[in-house]
Amino acid sequence: MDLKNGLGHLSYSTLVHAGDTWAEMNASLREFVPQVKKRISPNEPFAVSLRISAASAKELIENPAERIALADFLRQEDLYLYTVNAFPYGPFKGDVVMERVYEPDWTTEDRVNYTNSVADILAEVSPVGVNPSIQTAPLAFRPNVADEQYVRTFTTNVFRVIKHLHELENRTGRRVKLAIEPEPACYLETTDETVTYFEERLYSMSGIQELASILGEPVSEAIGIIRRYLGVVFDIGHQSVGFENITESLTKLVQAGIPIFKLQEAASLWVEQLTAEKIPALRRFTDTIYLSQTSLKQNGQITKFLNLGEALDAYEANPVATEMRTHFHVPVFLEELGPFRTTRFGVQEALKMHRETPLSDHLEIETYTWDVLPPELKTGDIIDYVSRELEFVRNELNG
């Protein structure tokens, strides 16, 4: 929905629903989104954040009738497509995902072609007046980045997609934006790493010269083109897991001139003081198909683990005073989750900053872990859950 007053568009990520194939995503879209709209925005158009996997993108590209049917459905239901999650290339529900979620990474032709296909779909289906965004992976899973050539390859591929987006706008008049999402354990993880990558690889003279060569445009044009089409997703939950100060991190991106094409309202699991008594309850969150990157803060030092279980093992081996945060998306309206807390405070900090000085024209709630939450922590059904999250964010923005 359009929040008005320059605050941008807000919706929730349909990554929460089944959607690995187009048949699944199309069914989820038709079943759930109109129900949410009826509760949250009954008299105004409602924004849609669509999950499009590589398989879905292929089907939509190859079948014009499906694209027409999608556009017709959105129009009939007073919905509009403003962003696509093109981060997970393959299956994301019902099977073990873990670090496979980052594959294929940005060194591959598959990732380039997939992203370009999603851009083509958005240019056709999203409404005039909305500049849709594509959420994409943080370039590569960090352990896979073997050398300098690896970094050069995925940087070049990002430039190639920028060229596609530039040509797409020239051809159709539709501007589609690419937003890279930093995430724990990836090549782009912290805000500082993200700023450094943009400044040293993308905005540097060598980077701009490479982009200009790929575009076939002067360097003076390339400087503007990269900022027109490339920015970041700022996932508040991800950066909270790393113990970042959210206001400071957002300020760094703004001061570096890096566009925040999507401000993602997400909260993570937070344990202010880890104790042996809390371990059994926390172990319940380790039975998940997703990575649960976890940070332990001990004696002022932060140690990072790929999964919650590994972090808990490390604590039990050395049970000193510990604060813990873990990448397990939890409902943004909750300050507490059973015996634990959440990083909702980070969401509130970001929304306060956005309310005073709008940071992005796309806002999105991304709590995709409904299906793996312990049963006693679920209240109501998925429609109740999503609606409460949207109401919470809207109320925060209303002050």
Number of C-alpha atoms within 10 A of each C-alpha: 20 18 14 8 8 14 20 18 21 26 30 24 21 25 23 19 21 21 23 22 19 21 13 13 21 18 14 17 23 14 11 15 21 18 16 22 23 14 14 19 16 13 10 13 16 25 24 25 27 22 29 29 26 25 15 23 25 16 16 21 15 11 11 12 11 15 18 14 12 18 18 14 15 23 14 9 15 17 22 20 23 27 30 25 21 25 24 22 26 20 18 22 18 12 10 14 17 15 13 17 19 21 19 19 22 25 22 13 13 15 25 19 15 19 26 22 18 24 26 20 18 24 22 14 19 21 18 12 9 18 19 25 30 30 23 24 27 25 25 21 23 15 9 11 15 9 8 8 11 14 18 14 14 20 20 19 18 23 23 17 20 26 21 21 26 21 15 18 14 11 9 11 12 24 22 29 24 28 25 23 25 24 24 25 20 20 21 23 19 22 21 13 13 21 21 15 17 18 16 13 17 24 20 14 14 12 22 23 19 18 28 21 14 15 20 12 13 13 18 11 14 24 19 11 20 20 16 17 21 25 24 24 27 29 21 28 32 26 24 27 26 25 17 17 14 22 16 12 19 21 13 16 21 14 10 13 15 20 19 22 28 29 25 27 27 29 32 26 28 25 20 15 13 20 15 10 8 13 15 10 12 18 12 13 17 18 14 18 15 21 21 26 23 27 27 27 18 15 10 9 9 14 14 20 18 18 18 26 20 16 21 23 12 14 20 13 9 10 14 13 14 20 18 25 27 31 27 29 21 26 29 28 19 17 17 16 13 10 9 16 17 26 26 24 16 23 25 19 16 23 25 17 17 19 17 10 11 14 24 19 21 26 27 23 23 26 25 21 18 19 15 16 18 11 9 7 12 13 9 8 9 16 14 13 18 27 18 19 22 21 14 16 21 15 10 15 18 11 8
